[in-house]
């Protein structure tokens, strides 16, 4: 068992809602590996899934933009929220999104080498020019480009960006509200998968393993035959789907129906078909821990 820091314990407490001593023991048993510690806590029935355990602390903007049948969700990070509100920074983020839409770069490196939309310099050169003005480090962290019937949504002035892709035989103006409702669902409930078919076998096996371990920790369940436990686990997997698959989640505007049922009912009412076929959700700074400098040390270094 390795020694763990107070900071690591606090982070685990924050991401799981579990008490200090249990978090400390789990981290020690996991050798300081936070993700493994979460699994240990879940096996003991102490923590919920905690699928998004990374601390969200980096500043910047996430944008979601559609032009015709092409769209892009882009995250650009910067050091402070003050700088994130700078008009030139906002314009840079918008130009990066337009560049992704127009040029379909293969990855971040390819994007940086591409001439920025509306300019005559590469994205990397434009970023360096902006750094000279703002004097804050900026990182184009990630993007995803879509083609098809797309509905974008940006929450909280750029804290969350969502894109939903639909397959439909109806006009865009008719299906827009349905797509917007699905985008709001994604922003609020953060599903990991679209539907059951999208869940990898490895994720299901891990979930079943955790459920079986939880039973072995429960005195009422521990004595039951293994085949009985397996049957119970198979029954519980339904809850996993309803929590993690967009189309099986309870619809936030009417929790008596699933998102999938809501979409089907809306399509029937409109006299056509609507299928949600893909989505993405970026949350600003997700999994990125911003460096917390000591102010006194910073001043001292400037004097030197």
C-alpha positions in Angstrom: 0.0 0.0 0.0 1.5 3.3 -1.1 1.3 6.6 0.8 -1.2 9.1 -0.6 -1.5 12.8 -0.2 -4.2 14.9 1.4 -4.9 16.5 -2.0 -5.4 13.1 -3.7 -7.9 12.2 -0.9 -9.8 15.5 -1.3 -10.0 15.1 -5.0 -11.4 11.5 -4.6 -13.9 12.7 -2.0 -15.0 15.5 -4.3 -15.5 13.2 -7.3 -17.3 10.4 -5.4 -19.0 12.0 -2.4 -17.4 9.3 -0.2 -15.9 10.0 3.3 -12.3 10.7 4.0 -11.2 7.5 5.6 -12.8 5.3 3.0 -11.2 7.4 0.2 -7.8 7.1 1.9 -8.1 3.3 2.2 -9.2 3.0 -1.4 -6.3 5.1 -2.7 -3.8 3.2 -0.6 -5.2 -0.1 -1.9 -5.0 1.2 -5.5 -1.4 2.5 -5.1 -2.5 6.1 -5.7 -4.4 5.3 -8.9 -7.6 7.4 -8.7 -9.6 5.5 -11.3 -8.8 2.2 -9.6 -9.7 3.7 -6.2 -13.2 4.7 -7.7 -13.6 1.1 -8.8 -12.7 -0.2 -5.3 -15.2 2.2 -3.7 -17.9 1.2 -6.1 -17.3 -2.5 -5.5 -17.9 -1.8 -1.8 -21.1 0.0 -2.7 -19.7 3.3 -1.4 -19.6 5.3 -4.6 -21.8 5.9 -7.6 -20.4 5.5 -11.1 -18.4 8.7 -11.0 -17.8 8.4 -14.7 -16.6 12.0 -15.0 -14.1 12.2 -12.1 -11.8 14.8 -13.7 -11.8 18.2 -12.1 -13.1 21.0 -14.3 -11.0 24.0 -13.8 -9.4 25.2 -17.1 -10.9 28.4 -18.6 -11.8 29.1 -22.2 -14.7 28.5 -24.6 -16.5 25.6 -26.1 -18.5 26.4 -29.2 -20.9 24.5 -31.4 -21.5 25.8 -34.9 -23.5 24.6 -37.9 -23.3 25.9 -41.5 -25.7 24.2 -43.8 -25.2 20.5 -43.3 -21.7 20.7 -41.7 -20.9 21.5 -38.1 -18.1 21.5 -35.5 -17.8 21.5 -31.8 -14.5 23.1 -30.7 -12.8 23.7 -27.3 -10.1 26.3 -26.9 -8.6 26.8 -23.4 -7.0 29.9 -21.9 -5.6 30.7 -18.5 -8.3 33.1 -17.0 -12.0 33.6 -17.3 -11.2 37.4 -17.8 -9.2 36.6 -21.0 -11.9 34.2 -22.1 -14.3 37.1 -22.3 -12.0 39.1 -24.6 -13.7 39.8 -27.9 -10.5 38.9 -29.9 -10.3 35.5 -28.1 -14.0 34.9 -28.9 -13.4 35.8 -32.5 -10.4 33.5 -32.7 -12.5 30.6 -31.3 -15.2 31.3 -33.9 -12.6 31.4 -36.7 -11.1 28.1 -35.6 -14.6 26.5 -35.7 -15.2 27.9 -39.2 -11.8 26.5 -40.3 -12.7 23.1 -39.0 -16.0 23.2 -41.0 -14.4 24.5 -44.2 -11.3 22.3 -44.3 -12.0 19.1 -42.4 -8.6 18.8 -40.8 -7.5 15.3 -39.7 -6.4 16.3 -36.2 -5.2 19.2 -34.1 -1.7 19.3 -35.7 -3.3 19.5 -39.2 -5.6 22.2 -38.0 -2.8 24.3 -36.7 -1.0 24.1 -40.1 -4.2 25.2 -42.0 -4.8 28.8 -43.0 -7.4 30.2 -40.6 -10.8 31.1 -42.0 -11.0 34.8 -43.0 -7.2 35.3 -42.7 -3.9 34.8 -44.4 -2.0 33.1 -41.6 -2.1 29.6 -40.3 -4.2 28.8 -37.2 -0.9 28.4 -35.2 0.4 31.8 -36.4 -2.9 33.5 -35.6 -2.8 31.9 -32.1 0.8 33.2 -31.6 -0.3 36.7 -32.7 -3.2 36.7 -30.2 -0.8 35.5 -27.4 1.3 38.6 -28.0 -1.8 40.8 -27.5 -3.4 38.9 -24.6 -0.3 37.4 -22.9 -2.0 34.3 -21.8 -1.3 30.7 -23.0 -4.0 29.3 -25.3 -4.5 25.7 -26.3 -6.8 24.4 -29.0 -7.7 21.2 -27.1 -10.1 19.3 -29.3 -12.7 19.4 -32.0 -15.3 17.1 -33.7 -16.7 17.7 -37.2 -20.1 16.4 -38.4 -22.0 16.3 -41.6 -25.7 15.8 -41.9 -28.9 17.1 -40.2 -27.3 18.8 -37.2 -28.6 20.7 -34.2 -26.0 22.7 -32.1 -26.3 23.9 -28.5 -24.0 26.0 -26.3 -24.6 26.3 -22.6 -23.5 28.9 -20.1 -21.7 31.1 -22.5 -19.3 28.4 -23.7 -19.0 26.1 -20.7 -20.6 23.2 -22.5 -21.0 22.6 -26.3 -23.2 19.9 -27.8 -24.0 18.7 -31.3 -26.8 16.2 -32.1 -27.0 14.5 -35.5 -30.4 13.4 -36.8 -31.5 11.1 -39.6 -34.9 12.3 -40.9 -37.2 12.6 -43.9 -38.7 15.9 -42.5 -37.7 19.5 -43.1 -35.0 21.0 -40.8 -37.3 23.6 -39.3 -39.7 20.8 -38.3 -37.1 18.7 -36.5 -35.1 21.5 -35.0 -37.0 21.6 -31.7 -36.7 17.8 -31.3 -32.9 18.0 -31.9 -32.7 21.0 -29.5 -34.5 19.0 -26.8 -32.0 16.1 -27.3 -29.1 18.5 -27.2 -30.4 20.0 -23.9 -30.7 16.4 -22.5 -27.1 15.7 -23.5 -25.9 18.9 -21.8 -27.8 18.2 -18.6 -27.5 14.4 -18.2 -24.1 13.7 -19.9 -24.9 10.3 -21.4 -21.9 8.2 -22.3 -23.5 6.3 -25.2 -26.2 6.8 -27.7 -28.0 3.4 -27.2 -27.4 -0.2 -26.0 -25.7 -1.1 -29.2 -23.1 1.6 -28.7 -22.0 0.2 -25.3 -18.7 -1.7 -25.7 -18.6 -5.2 -24.3 -15.7 -4.3 -22.1 -17.7 -1.6 -20.4 -20.6 -4.0 -19.7 -18.2 -6.7 -18.4 -16.6 -4.2 -16.0 -20.1 -3.1 -14.8 -21.1 -6.7 -14.1 -17.8 -7.4 -12.3 -18.5 -4.4 -10.0 -22.1 -5.5 -9.3 -20.9 -9.0 -8.4 -18.3 -7.5 -6.1 -20.9 -5.3 -4.5 -23.0 -8.4 -3.8 -20.1 -10.2 -2.1 -19.8 -7.2 0.3 -23.6 -7.4 1.2 -24.2 -10.0 3.9 -27.7 -10.7 2.5 -26.4 -11.4 -0.9 -23.0 -13.0 -0.3 -24.4 -16.5 0.5 -26.6 -16.7 -2.6 -25.5 -19.2 -5.3 -23.3 -17.7 -8.1 -25.8 -18.4 -10.8 -28.5 -16.5 -8.8 -26.1 -13.5 -8.5 -25.5 -13.5 -12.2 -29.2 -13.5 -12.9 -29.6 -10.5 -10.5 -26.8 -8.7 -12.3 -28.4 -9.2 -15.7 -31.5 -7.6 -14.3 -29.6 -4.6 -12.9 -27.9 -3.9 -16.3 -31.1 -2.3 -17.4 -30.5 0.5 -14.9 -27.0 1.0 -16.3 -28.5 1.5 -19.8 -31.1 3.9 -18.5 -28.5 6.0 -16.8 -25.8 5.9 -19.5 -27.6 5.6 -22.9 -29.1 8.8 -24.3 -32.1 7.1 -25.9 -32.9 5.2 -22.7 -32.5 8.1 -20.2 -35.6 9.6 -18.7 -36.5 12.7 -20.7 -35.7 15.8 -18.7 -38.9 17.6 -19.8 -41.1 14.6 -19.0 -39.5 11.9 -16.9 -42.4 9.5 -17.6 -41.0 8.7 -21.0 -37.5 7.9 -22.3 -35.7 10.2 -24.8 -36.2 7.5 -27.5 -39.9 7.4 -26.9 -40.1 11.2 -26.9 -38.4 11.3 -30.3 -40.6 8.6 -31.8 -43.7 10.4 -30.5 -42.6 13.7 -31.9 -41.8 12.1 -35.3 -45.2 10.5 -35.4 -46.9 13.8 -34.6 -45.0 15.5 -37.4 -45.8 12.8 -39.9 -42.3 11.5 -40.6 -39.3 9.7 -39.1 -36.6 11.1 -36.8 -33.6 9.1 -35.6 -30.8 10.4 -33.3 -27.7 8.8 -34.8 -24.8 10.6 -33.1 -23.9 13.3 -30.6 -21.0 14.8 -28.8 -20.6 16.8 -25.6 -17.6 18.8 -24.7 -17.4 20.4 -21.2 -14.9 23.2 -20.8 -11.8 22.1 -19.0 -13.1 18.5 -18.5 -10.3 16.5 -16.9 -7.9 19.4 -17.0 -6.5 20.7 -13.8 -5.4 24.4 -14.0 -2.1 25.2 -12.4 -2.6 27.0 -9.1 0.5 29.2 -8.7 1.4 30.7 -5.3 0.9 34.5 -5.7 3.8 35.4 -3.4 6.2 33.1 -5.3 5.0 34.6 -8.6 5.7 38.1 -7.4 9.1 37.1 -6.0 10.0 35.5 -9.3 9.1 38.7 -11.2 11.3 40.8 -8.9 14.2 38.5 -9.5 
